[in-house]
């Protein structure tokens, strides 16, 4: 992959995160962070819905069905570790009592929000 292709891929990822954040806001979520980096890994979106802290992974693929299965087991474990650390950090200050992992899948002209994905 050359630099131009990599840049295009990164931009598409950023656009996907913006689209996902708008979707969540329209659904009544409060987006706390975008592209949150920690020693345990990167979280695409961190949101709050009521008293629930939601770790969101965004996947953009050419076909929605491919995007749905794009979160690997290794990635799930990484997100769970990062999510648990973030939960400990935000639970008290934001009155949060539950943690959830969602995936937002994006394909051309399609979007799907999967709650409790893993």
N, C-alpha and C positions, 0 to 999 in steps of 0.2 A: 504494500500500500504506500503510495507516494504522499507527499505533504498535502497536496491539493485534495486528495481523497480523504485523508485524515481530517483536515479542516472541515470539509463538507459533512463528514460524519459527526464531528463534535457540534457543529451548528445545528444539525438535525436533532441531536440529543437535547440541546438547549431549548429549541423550539418545542420539542415534545414536553419538556418540563414546564414551560410556560402554559401550554395548552392544558396539561394536567392540573396545574395550579388554578387556572381559570375555572375548570370543571369543578374542582373541589370547592372553590369560593361560591360558585353558583349553587352548590348543594348545601351550603351553610357551614362549611369547614373554615377554620382559621389556619392559614398557612404560616407556620412559625419560621421555617428555614427552607432554603433551596440549596442544593448541592452542598450539603453539610459534610465536611470531612472530619474524620476523627481517626485516632490510631487504630481503631477497630474496622474502619472502612468508610466508604462514602454512602451517604443516604441521599437519594434524589430529592425527596420532599419529606418534610416533617410537618405534620398538621395536627390540629386539635379539633375534635368533634365532640362537643359536650365535655364529659369528663374522661374522654378517651384520647390517648396519644396515638397517632397513626403514622407508622413508617410506610412511606409509599415508594415503590420501585416503578419506574416508568420505562416501558419497552416500546420502541417504534420499529416496526417491520413492514415489509411490503404487503404482507397478508396478516389479518387479525389473528387467524388460527395459529400462525407461527409465533406471533408475539405472546400469545397466551402461555405457551410452553417454553418461553425463552429464559425464565428464571431457573437457573440450575440449583441443585441441592447444595453445592458449595456456596453459592451466592445467598441462598436462604439462611444457611448457618451464619454467614458473615453479617447479614442484615439483622438476624435475631440477636447476635452478640452486641452489635452497635445499638439496636433498639432497646435492649435491656439497660445498657449504660445510660442512654438518653432518658429513659424512663426514670431511673434513679435521680438523674440531674433535674428533671422538670416536674416530677410528681408533686413535690411539696409546694413549689412556687406557683404552679398553675392549677392546683387542686385536681390533679389527674389521678384516677384510680385504676385504669385499665390500659393495656397496650395491645395494639392490633397491627397486623401487617397486610397492606393492600398492594395490589398491582394495577396500574393503569396501562392498558394496551392501546396503542395507536397504530392505525394503518390509514392509507389514503381514504379520506371521507368516512372513516369509522373510528369509534372510540369505545372502549369497554372498561368499566371500573369494577374490579373484582375485590370485594371486601373479604377479610379473613382468608386471604389467598393461601397462607401456610401458617 
